[in-house]
Amino acid sequence: MSMDERMLLIRTCDIFAEINDQEYEELNLIHRFIEADKGEYIYFESAYHNKLYFIKDGHIKIGYIDDNGNEIIKEIISKGEVFGQFTLEKDNLNGEFAQAYKTGVSLCAFNIEDFEQLLQKKPYMALKYSKQVGNKLRQIENRLVNLLNKDVKTRLLYFFKQLAQQEDAVQTTSGICLPNYLTHDDIAKLIGSSRQTVTTLINELEAAQLVKYSRTEICITNLKQLEQLSAH
């Protein structure tokens, strides 16, 4: 990948969107750019991994292995999102793993100390980053609240609502659509349900013309109604 291509990828992330060519050189971002193949672990069962990652392209699966050896998926995130030690605290990943999912990924990686120095030099980046982390923490809190207090159908509706807000979701004649990188089993693990239940509920949503699901694409065909249902 050429330097120009990497520059374009880095600027897809909101926090780096407004940097000029001189700042790009000063930040030395080209040497923080890494790529991982499909299935490759960025880190695995890590407790002492003091790095922060921004996704430039592709998808990352975040999870852990439980006491019975089962893989538990916490989230599957995509372009523009941040993972790793995103609170800038050290040694708190607690056995978490991060893996390139479905395709290869392009990332920009920082040691915590280096990133903190960058934020001190660039206050506008610090403001953007604080907003990004705040949004991420709210998403985690909302997901936990839903898992504890909502039934499976409501959790699924909320999940599709969040998909419609992702960066790669676009308005089309079929509704708000995005490339599908999720199996029914993936969705089930993310909302704390079984694959069979998720399959049944997705079929119901398709019959109600709220969602269209295929192997290549997910479309939310009536977001307003879906939001009303998920709020109940």
C-alpha atoms as an extended CHARMM CRD file, in Angstrom:
* protein
*
       232  EXT
         1         1  MET       CA              0.0000000000        0.0000000000        0.0000000000  PROA      1               0.0000000000
         2         2  SER       CA              1.4000000000        3.4020000000       -1.0100000000  PROA      2               0.0000000000
         3         3  MET       CA              1.8740000000        6.3310000000        1.3560000000  PROA      3               0.0000000000
         4         4  ASP       CA             -0.9750000000        8.2430000000       -0.3400000000  PROA      4               0.0000000000
         5         5  GLU       CA             -3.3300000000        5.2760000000        0.1370000000  PROA      5               0.0000000000
         6         6  ARG       CA             -2.3680000000        5.0240000000        3.8070000000  PROA      6               0.0000000000
         7         7  MET       CA             -2.8970000000        8.7530000000        4.2280000000  PROA      7               0.0000000000
         8         8  LEU       CA             -6.4210000000        8.4510000000        2.8200000000  PROA      8               0.0000000000
         9         9  LEU       CA             -7.2050000000        5.5440000000        5.1450000000  PROA      9               0.0000000000
        10        10  ILE       CA             -5.9100000000        7.3790000000        8.2050000000  PROA      10              0.0000000000
        11        11  ARG       CA             -8.0440000000       10.4080000000        7.3780000000  PROA      11              0.0000000000
        12        12  THR       CA            -11.1970000000        8.2750000000        7.3700000000  PROA      12              0.0000000000
        13        13  CYS       CA            -10.9570000000        8.2790000000       11.1730000000  PROA      13              0.0000000000
        14        14  ASP       CA            -12.6210000000       11.3440000000       12.6700000000  PROA      14              0.0000000000
        15        15  ILE       CA             -9.7900000000       12.1860000000       15.0490000000  PROA      15              0.0000000000
        16        16  PHE       CA             -7.2810000000       12.4050000000       12.1640000000  PROA      16              0.0000000000
        17        17  ALA       CA             -9.6630000000       13.7970000000        9.5300000000  PROA      17              0.0000000000
        18        18  GLU       CA             -8.4420000000       17.4020000000        9.6910000000  PROA      18              0.0000000000
        19        19  ILE       CA             -4.6840000000       16.9580000000        9.9330000000  PROA      19              0.0000000000
        20        20  ASN       CA             -2.6950000000       18.6220000000        7.1760000000  PROA      20              0.0000000000
        21        21  ASP       CA              0.3040000000       17.1780000000        5.3430000000  PROA      21              0.0000000000
        22        22  GLN       CA              2.7910000000       18.8560000000        7.6970000000  PROA      22              0.0000000000
        23        23  GLU       CA              1.0490000000       17.4970000000       10.7970000000  PROA      23              0.0000000000
        24        24  TYR       CA              0.9330000000       14.0690000000        9.1670000000  PROA      24              0.0000000000
        25        25  GLU       CA              4.7130000000       14.1700000000        8.8410000000  PROA      25              0.0000000000
        26        26  GLU       CA              5.1610000000       15.4980000000       12.3870000000  PROA      26              0.0000000000
        27        27  LEU       CA              2.9860000000       12.7600000000       13.8900000000  PROA      27              0.0000000000
        28        28  ASN       CA              4.9540000000       10.1110000000       12.0030000000  PROA      28              0.0000000000
        29        29  LEU       CA              1.7260000000        8.1790000000       11.4310000000  PROA      29              0.0000000000
        30        30  ILE       CA              3.1750000000        6.1700000000        8.5720000000  PROA      30              0.0000000000
        31        31  HSD       CA              5.2710000000        4.2090000000       11.0930000000  PROA      31              0.0000000000
        32        32  ARG       CA              2.2200000000        3.5170000000       13.2410000000  PROA      32              0.0000000000
        33        33  PHE       CA              0.2710000000        1.9580000000       10.3970000000  PROA      33              0.0000000000
        34        34  ILE       CA             -0.1200000000       -1.8210000000       10.5920000000  PROA      34              0.0000000000
        35        35  GLU       CA             -2.0420000000       -4.4460000000        8.6430000000  PROA      35              0.0000000000
        36        36  ALA       CA             -3.3300000000       -7.8510000000        9.7540000000  PROA      36              0.0000000000
        37        37  ASP       CA             -4.6380000000      -10.7370000000        7.6850000000  PROA      37              0.0000000000
        38        38  LYS       CA             -8.0560000000      -12.3450000000        8.1420000000  PROA      38              0.0000000000
        39        39  GLY       CA             -8.0890000000      -14.3670000000       11.3790000000  PROA      39              0.0000000000
        40        40  GLU       CA             -4.8750000000      -12.8430000000       12.7230000000  PROA      40              0.0000000000
        41        41  TYR       CA             -4.9020000000      -11.8180000000       16.3880000000  PROA      41              0.0000000000
        42        42  ILE       CA             -3.9260000000       -8.2480000000       17.1620000000  PROA      42              0.0000000000
        43        43  TYR       CA             -3.5840000000       -9.3970000000       20.7510000000  PROA      43              0.0000000000
        44        44  PHE       CA             -4.8010000000      -12.4980000000       22.5960000000  PROA      44              0.0000000000
        45        45  GLU       CA             -5.7760000000      -12.9940000000       26.2620000000  PROA      45              0.0000000000
        46        46  SER       CA             -3.8240000000       -9.8720000000       26.9970000000  PROA      46              0.0000000000
        47        47  ALA       CA             -3.4350000000       -8.2950000000       30.4150000000  PROA      47              0.0000000000
        48        48  TYR       CA             -0.3250000000       -6.1940000000       29.7380000000  PROA      48              0.0000000000
        49        49  HSD       CA             -0.9130000000       -4.8420000000       26.2630000000  PROA      49              0.0000000000
        50        50  ASN       CA             -0.6250000000       -1.0550000000       26.5020000000  PROA      50              0.0000000000
        51        51  LYS       CA             -1.6390000000       -0.0590000000       22.9970000000  PROA      51              0.0000000000
        52        52  LEU       CA             -4.4860000000        1.8200000000       21.4030000000  PROA      52              0.0000000000
        53        53  TYR       CA             -5.7700000000        1.0370000000       17.8990000000  PROA      53              0.0000000000
        54        54  PHE       CA             -7.8370000000        2.9490000000       15.3580000000  PROA      54              0.0000000000
        55        55  ILE       CA             -9.5190000000        0.8910000000       12.6350000000  PROA      55              0.0000000000
        56        56  LYS       CA             -8.9060000000        2.3320000000        9.1800000000  PROA      56              0.0000000000
        57        57  ASP       CA            -10.4340000000       -0.4910000000        7.1830000000  PROA      57              0.0000000000
        58        58  GLY       CA            -11.9860000000       -3.8840000000        7.9480000000  PROA      58              0.0000000000
        59        59  HSD       CA            -13.5960000000       -5.3790000000       11.0590000000  PROA      59              0.0000000000
        60        60  ILE       CA            -12.2710000000       -6.4370000000       14.4630000000  PROA      60              0.0000000000
        61        61  LYS       CA            -13.8220000000       -9.0370000000       16.7590000000  PROA      61              0.0000000000
        62        62  ILE       CA            -13.3500000000       -8.3170000000       20.4640000000  PROA      62              0.0000000000
        63        63  GLY       CA            -13.9390000000      -11.1050000000       22.9700000000  PROA      63              0.0000000000
        64        64  TYR       CA            -12.5300000000      -13.4620000000       25.5650000000  PROA      64              0.0000000000
        65        65  ILE       CA            -12.4070000000      -17.1700000000       26.3940000000  PROA      65              0.0000000000
        66        66  ASP       CA            -14.5630000000      -18.2000000000       29.3660000000  PROA      66              0.0000000000
        67        67  ASP       CA            -13.6840000000      -20.7680000000       32.0310000000  PROA      67              0.0000000000
        68        68  ASN       CA            -15.2090000000      -23.5460000000       29.9180000000  PROA      68              0.0000000000
        69        69  GLY       CA            -13.1130000000      -22.6980000000       26.8790000000  PROA      69              0.0000000000
        70        70  ASN       CA            -15.9820000000      -21.0240000000       24.9990000000  PROA      70              0.0000000000
        71        71  GLU       CA            -15.3990000000      -17.9310000000       22.8920000000  PROA      71              0.0000000000
        72        72  ILE       CA            -17.4880000000      -15.0080000000       24.1260000000  PROA      72              0.0000000000
        73        73  ILE       CA            -17.9110000000      -12.1230000000       21.6530000000  PROA      73              0.0000000000
        74        74  LYS       CA            -18.1250000000       -8.6990000000       23.2930000000  PROA      74              0.0000000000
        75        75  GLU       CA            -18.4050000000       -6.6650000000       20.1060000000  PROA      75              0.0000000000
        76        76  ILE       CA            -17.5550000000       -6.5990000000       16.4250000000  PROA      76              0.0000000000
        77        77  ILE       CA            -16.3680000000       -3.1560000000       15.3850000000  PROA      77              0.0000000000
        78        78  SER       CA            -15.5150000000       -1.5260000000       12.0810000000  PROA      78              0.0000000000
        79        79  LYS       CA            -13.8930000000        1.4170000000       10.3240000000  PROA      79              0.0000000000
        80        80  GLY       CA            -13.4790000000        4.5640000000       12.3980000000  PROA      80              0.0000000000
        81        81  GLU       CA            -13.7240000000        2.8460000000       15.7780000000  PROA      81              0.0000000000
        82        82  VAL       CA            -11.1290000000        2.5420000000       18.5230000000  PROA      82              0.0000000000
        83        83  PHE       CA            -10.1620000000       -0.4610000000       20.6500000000  PROA      83              0.0000000000
        84        84  GLY       CA             -7.4240000000       -1.6740000000       22.9790000000  PROA      84              0.0000000000
        85        85  GLN       CA             -6.6220000000        0.5320000000       25.9660000000  PROA      85              0.0000000000
        86        86  PHE       CA             -9.0720000000        3.2070000000       24.8140000000  PROA      86              0.0000000000
        87        87  THR       CA             -9.5010000000        4.6410000000       28.3420000000  PROA      87              0.0000000000
        88        88  LEU       CA             -5.7100000000        5.2280000000       28.3760000000  PROA      88              0.0000000000
        89        89  GLU       CA             -5.3600000000        3.1070000000       31.5130000000  PROA      89              0.0000000000
        90        90  LYS       CA             -2.6640000000        0.4780000000       31.7280000000  PROA      90              0.0000000000
        91        91  ASP       CA             -3.0200000000       -3.2770000000       32.1580000000  PROA      91              0.0000000000
        92        92  ASN       CA             -6.8250000000       -3.5060000000       32.2120000000  PROA      92              0.0000000000
        93        93  LEU       CA             -7.6940000000       -5.6940000000       29.2130000000  PROA      93              0.0000000000
        94        94  ASN       CA             -8.2740000000       -8.6660000000       31.5350000000  PROA      94              0.0000000000
        95        95  GLY       CA             -7.8070000000      -11.5180000000       29.0800000000  PROA      95              0.0000000000
        96        96  GLU       CA             -9.4930000000       -9.7930000000       26.1450000000  PROA      96              0.0000000000
        97        97  PHE       CA             -8.5350000000      -10.6910000000       22.5710000000  PROA      97              0.0000000000
        98        98  ALA       CA             -8.8290000000       -8.7250000000       19.3360000000  PROA      98              0.0000000000
        99        99  GLN       CA             -8.9110000000      -10.5420000000       15.9850000000  PROA      99              0.0000000000
       100       100  ALA       CA             -9.1450000000       -9.4820000000       12.3380000000  PROA      100             0.0000000000
       101       101  TYR       CA            -12.6150000000      -10.6300000000       11.3190000000  PROA      101             0.0000000000
       102       102  LYS       CA            -13.9040000000      -11.7670000000        7.8890000000  PROA      102             0.0000000000
       103       103  THR       CA            -11.1930000000       -9.8390000000        5.9930000000  PROA      103             0.0000000000
       104       104  GLY       CA             -7.7970000000       -8.2800000000        6.5380000000  PROA      104             0.0000000000
       105       105  VAL       CA             -7.6760000000       -5.0240000000        8.4970000000  PROA      105             0.0000000000
       106       106  SER       CA             -5.6970000000       -1.7820000000        8.4050000000  PROA      106             0.0000000000
       107       107  LEU       CA             -4.9350000000       -0.1310000000       11.7390000000  PROA      107             0.0000000000
       108       108  CYS       CA             -3.1120000000        2.8090000000       13.2430000000  PROA      108             0.0000000000
       109       109  ALA       CA             -1.5000000000        1.8430000000       16.5580000000  PROA      109             0.0000000000
       110       110  PHE       CA             -0.0950000000        3.9180000000       19.4340000000  PROA      110             0.0000000000
       111       111  ASN       CA              1.5620000000        3.1400000000       22.7370000000  PROA      111             0.0000000000
       112       112  ILE       CA             -0.4770000000        4.8470000000       25.4580000000  PROA      112             0.0000000000
       113       113  GLU       CA              2.4110000000        7.1240000000       26.4380000000  PROA      113             0.0000000000
       114       114  ASP       CA              2.9750000000        8.2680000000       22.8410000000  PROA      114             0.0000000000
       115       115  PHE       CA             -0.7210000000        8.9220000000       22.2970000000  PROA      115             0.0000000000
       116       116  GLU       CA             -0.9730000000       10.9640000000       25.4990000000  PROA      116             0.0000000000
       117       117  GLN       CA              1.9320000000       13.1140000000       24.2930000000  PROA      117             0.0000000000
       118       118  LEU       CA              0.1420000000       13.5550000000       20.9590000000  PROA      118             0.0000000000
       119       119  LEU       CA             -3.0350000000       14.7520000000       22.6970000000  PROA      119             0.0000000000
       120       120  GLN       CA             -1.0260000000       17.2490000000       24.7390000000  PROA      120             0.0000000000
       121       121  LYS       CA              0.3990000000       18.7290000000       21.5390000000  PROA      121             0.0000000000
       122       122  LYS       CA             -2.9230000000       18.7120000000       19.6650000000  PROA      122             0.0000000000
       123       123  PRO       CA             -5.7660000000       19.9020000000       21.9500000000  PROA      123             0.0000000000
       124       124  TYR       CA             -8.3530000000       19.6540000000       19.1620000000  PROA      124             0.0000000000
       125       125  MET       CA             -7.5100000000       15.9520000000       18.8510000000  PROA      125             0.0000000000
       126       126  ALA       CA             -7.9040000000       15.5320000000       22.6240000000  PROA      126             0.0000000000
       127       127  LEU       CA            -11.4120000000       17.0030000000       22.4260000000  PROA      127             0.0000000000
       128       128  LYS       CA            -12.3880000000       14.7370000000       19.5400000000  PROA      128             0.0000000000
       129       129  TYR       CA            -10.9480000000       11.7170000000       21.2790000000  PROA      129             0.0000000000
       130       130  SER       CA            -12.7630000000       12.4390000000       24.5510000000  PROA      130             0.0000000000
       131       131  LYS       CA            -16.0550000000       12.6250000000       22.6410000000  PROA      131             0.0000000000
       132       132  GLN       CA            -15.2790000000        9.3830000000       20.8280000000  PROA      132             0.0000000000
       133       133  VAL       CA            -14.4800000000        7.5560000000       24.0690000000  PROA      133             0.0000000000
       134       134  GLY       CA            -17.5720000000        9.0270000000       25.7280000000  PROA      134             0.0000000000
       135       135  ASN       CA            -19.7520000000        7.6880000000       22.9150000000  PROA      135             0.0000000000
       136       136  LYS       CA            -18.1110000000        4.2730000000       23.1420000000  PROA      136             0.0000000000
       137       137  LEU       CA            -18.6350000000        4.0620000000       26.8970000000  PROA      137             0.0000000000
       138       138  ARG       CA            -22.3010000000        5.0220000000       26.4600000000  PROA      138             0.0000000000
       139       139  GLN       CA            -22.7140000000        2.2800000000       23.8620000000  PROA      139             0.0000000000
       140       140  ILE       CA            -21.1950000000       -0.2720000000       26.2490000000  PROA      140             0.0000000000
       141       141  GLU       CA            -23.4450000000        0.9220000000       29.0760000000  PROA      141             0.0000000000
       142       142  ASN       CA            -26.5640000000        0.7970000000       26.8700000000  PROA      142             0.0000000000
       143       143  ARG       CA            -25.6930000000       -2.7030000000       25.6910000000  PROA      143             0.0000000000
       144       144  LEU       CA            -25.2820000000       -3.8990000000       29.2800000000  PROA      144             0.0000000000
       145       145  VAL       CA            -28.5820000000       -2.3030000000       30.3300000000  PROA      145             0.0000000000
       146       146  ASN       CA            -30.3470000000       -3.9620000000       27.3920000000  PROA      146             0.0000000000
       147       147  LEU       CA            -28.8620000000       -7.3650000000       28.2250000000  PROA      147             0.0000000000
       148       148  LEU       CA            -30.0680000000       -7.0540000000       31.8020000000  PROA      148             0.0000000000
       149       149  ASN       CA            -33.4770000000       -5.4740000000       31.2980000000  PROA      149             0.0000000000
       150       150  LYS       CA            -34.7780000000       -6.0800000000       27.7680000000  PROA      150             0.0000000000
       151       151  ASP       CA            -36.2230000000       -9.1700000000       26.1100000000  PROA      151             0.0000000000
       152       152  VAL       CA            -34.4330000000      -10.7460000000       23.1430000000  PROA      152             0.0000000000
       153       153  LYS       CA            -36.6030000000       -9.1140000000       20.4750000000  PROA      153             0.0000000000
       154       154  THR       CA            -36.0460000000       -5.6370000000       21.9180000000  PROA      154             0.0000000000
       155       155  ARG       CA            -32.3060000000       -6.2990000000       22.1180000000  PROA      155             0.0000000000
       156       156  LEU       CA            -32.3110000000       -7.3520000000       18.4540000000  PROA      156             0.0000000000
       157       157  LEU       CA            -34.2460000000       -4.2360000000       17.4250000000  PROA      157             0.0000000000
       158       158  TYR       CA            -31.7740000000       -2.0470000000       19.2950000000  PROA      158             0.0000000000
       159       159  PHE       CA            -28.9050000000       -3.9160000000       17.6530000000  PROA      159             0.0000000000
       160       160  PHE       CA            -30.2530000000       -3.1620000000       14.1650000000  PROA      160             0.0000000000
       161       161  LYS       CA            -30.7900000000        0.4550000000       15.1980000000  PROA      161             0.0000000000
       162       162  GLN       CA            -27.0950000000        0.6790000000       16.1100000000  PROA      162             0.0000000000
       163       163  LEU       CA            -26.1090000000       -0.8810000000       12.7730000000  PROA      163             0.0000000000
       164       164  ALA       CA            -28.0230000000        1.8720000000       10.9750000000  PROA      164             0.0000000000
       165       165  GLN       CA            -25.8210000000        4.4430000000       12.7300000000  PROA      165             0.0000000000
       166       166  GLN       CA            -22.5150000000        2.8950000000       11.6540000000  PROA      166             0.0000000000
       167       167  GLU       CA            -20.1420000000        4.7950000000        9.4100000000  PROA      167             0.0000000000
       168       168  ASP       CA            -20.4890000000        2.3790000000        6.4840000000  PROA      168             0.0000000000
       169       169  ALA       CA            -24.3110000000        2.4850000000        6.5210000000  PROA      169             0.0000000000
       170       170  VAL       CA            -25.7620000000        4.3700000000        3.5360000000  PROA      170             0.0000000000
       171       171  GLN       CA            -29.2430000000        5.4550000000        2.5250000000  PROA      171             0.0000000000
       172       172  THR       CA            -30.5150000000        3.5610000000       -0.5250000000  PROA      172             0.0000000000
       173       173  THR       CA            -33.8650000000        2.9140000000       -2.1790000000  PROA      173             0.0000000000
       174       174  SER       CA            -34.1110000000       -0.2220000000       -0.0120000000  PROA      174             0.0000000000
       175       175  GLY       CA            -33.5000000000        1.6720000000        3.2320000000  PROA      175             0.0000000000
       176       176  ILE       CA            -30.3550000000        2.1810000000        5.3150000000  PROA      176             0.0000000000
       177       177  CYS       CA            -27.9710000000       -0.5390000000        4.1350000000  PROA      177             0.0000000000
       178       178  LEU       CA            -24.4890000000       -1.7400000000        4.9940000000  PROA      178             0.0000000000
       179       179  PRO       CA            -22.3120000000       -4.6730000000        3.9550000000  PROA      179             0.0000000000
       180       180  ASN       CA            -23.1300000000       -7.7730000000        6.0090000000  PROA      180             0.0000000000
       181       181  TYR       CA            -20.2350000000       -9.2750000000        7.9570000000  PROA      181             0.0000000000
       182       182  LEU       CA            -22.4370000000      -10.9220000000       10.6030000000  PROA      182             0.0000000000
       183       183  THR       CA            -23.9230000000      -14.4080000000       10.7040000000  PROA      183             0.0000000000
       184       184  HSD       CA            -27.0420000000      -15.1770000000       12.7360000000  PROA      184             0.0000000000
       185       185  ASP       CA            -24.7340000000      -16.8550000000       15.2490000000  PROA      185             0.0000000000
       186       186  ASP       CA            -22.5940000000      -13.6890000000       15.5200000000  PROA      186             0.0000000000
       187       187  ILE       CA            -25.6890000000      -11.5870000000       16.2100000000  PROA      187             0.0000000000
       188       188  ALA       CA            -26.9420000000      -14.1060000000       18.7630000000  PROA      188             0.0000000000
       189       189  LYS       CA            -23.6740000000      -13.9630000000       20.6900000000  PROA      189             0.0000000000
       190       190  LEU       CA            -23.6610000000      -10.1690000000       20.6150000000  PROA      190             0.0000000000
       191       191  ILE       CA            -27.1740000000       -9.8320000000       22.0430000000  PROA      191             0.0000000000
       192       192  GLY       CA            -27.0370000000      -12.7840000000       24.4450000000  PROA      192             0.0000000000
       193       193  SER       CA            -29.3960000000      -15.1520000000       22.6770000000  PROA      193             0.0000000000
       194       194  SER       CA            -29.3970000000      -18.3930000000       20.6660000000  PROA      194             0.0000000000
       195       195  ARG       CA            -28.9210000000      -18.6610000000       16.9160000000  PROA      195             0.0000000000
       196       196  GLN       CA            -32.3210000000      -20.3470000000       16.5060000000  PROA      196             0.0000000000
       197       197  THR       CA            -34.1200000000      -17.5080000000       18.3120000000  PROA      197             0.0000000000
       198       198  VAL       CA            -32.3030000000      -14.8460000000       16.3020000000  PROA      198             0.0000000000
       199       199  THR       CA            -33.1320000000      -16.6000000000       13.0200000000  PROA      199             0.0000000000
       200       200  THR       CA            -36.8190000000      -16.7370000000       13.9690000000  PROA      200             0.0000000000
       201       201  LEU       CA            -36.9060000000      -13.0760000000       14.9830000000  PROA      201             0.0000000000
       202       202  ILE       CA            -35.0770000000      -11.8850000000       11.8590000000  PROA      202             0.0000000000
       203       203  ASN       CA            -37.6140000000      -13.7970000000        9.7390000000  PROA      203             0.0000000000
       204       204  GLU       CA            -40.3970000000      -12.0050000000       11.6220000000  PROA      204             0.0000000000
       205       205  LEU       CA            -38.7720000000       -8.6050000000       11.0640000000  PROA      205             0.0000000000
       206       206  GLU       CA            -38.3510000000       -9.3620000000        7.3690000000  PROA      206             0.0000000000
       207       207  ALA       CA            -42.0180000000      -10.3990000000        7.1330000000  PROA      207             0.0000000000
       208       208  ALA       CA            -42.9540000000       -7.0900000000        8.7940000000  PROA      208             0.0000000000
       209       209  GLN       CA            -40.7590000000       -5.2690000000        6.2090000000  PROA      209             0.0000000000
       210       210  LEU       CA            -38.5580000000       -3.7200000000        8.8830000000  PROA      210             0.0000000000
       211       211  VAL       CA            -35.3190000000       -5.4530000000        7.9170000000  PROA      211             0.0000000000
       212       212  LYS       CA            -33.7900000000       -7.1990000000        4.9070000000  PROA      212             0.0000000000
       213       213  TYR       CA            -30.9930000000       -9.6540000000        5.6840000000  PROA      213             0.0000000000
       214       214  SER       CA            -28.7970000000      -11.4630000000        3.1700000000  PROA      214             0.0000000000
       215       215  ARG       CA            -25.2970000000      -12.8910000000        3.1610000000  PROA      215             0.0000000000
       216       216  THR       CA            -23.9620000000       -9.7330000000        1.5310000000  PROA      216             0.0000000000
       217       217  GLU       CA            -26.1010000000       -6.9250000000        2.9370000000  PROA      217             0.0000000000
       218       218  ILE       CA            -28.2650000000       -5.8180000000        5.8510000000  PROA      218             0.0000000000
       219       219  CYS       CA            -30.9020000000       -3.1540000000        5.2000000000  PROA      219             0.0000000000
       220       220  ILE       CA            -33.0690000000       -1.4290000000        7.8000000000  PROA      220             0.0000000000
       221       221  THR       CA            -36.0820000000       -0.6850000000        5.6280000000  PROA      221             0.0000000000
       222       222  ASN       CA            -38.1620000000        1.2390000000        8.1770000000  PROA      222             0.0000000000
       223       223  LEU       CA            -35.8670000000        2.8200000000       10.7620000000  PROA      223             0.0000000000
       224       224  LYS       CA            -38.5450000000        5.0260000000       12.3140000000  PROA      224             0.0000000000
       225       225  GLN       CA            -40.8150000000        2.1030000000       13.1340000000  PROA      225             0.0000000000
       226       226  LEU       CA            -37.8630000000        0.0010000000       14.2870000000  PROA      226             0.0000000000
       227       227  GLU       CA            -36.7960000000        2.7970000000       16.6830000000  PROA      227             0.0000000000
       228       228  GLN       CA            -40.3310000000        3.0550000000       18.0730000000  PROA      228             0.0000000000
       229       229  LEU       CA            -40.4810000000       -0.6860000000       18.7140000000  PROA      229             0.0000000000
       230       230  SER       CA            -37.0100000000       -0.8050000000       20.3060000000  PROA      230             0.0000000000
       231       231  ALA       CA            -37.9540000000        1.9980000000       22.7220000000  PROA      231             0.0000000000
       232       232  HSD       CA            -40.8190000000       -0.0090000000       24.2600000000  PROA      232             0.0000000000
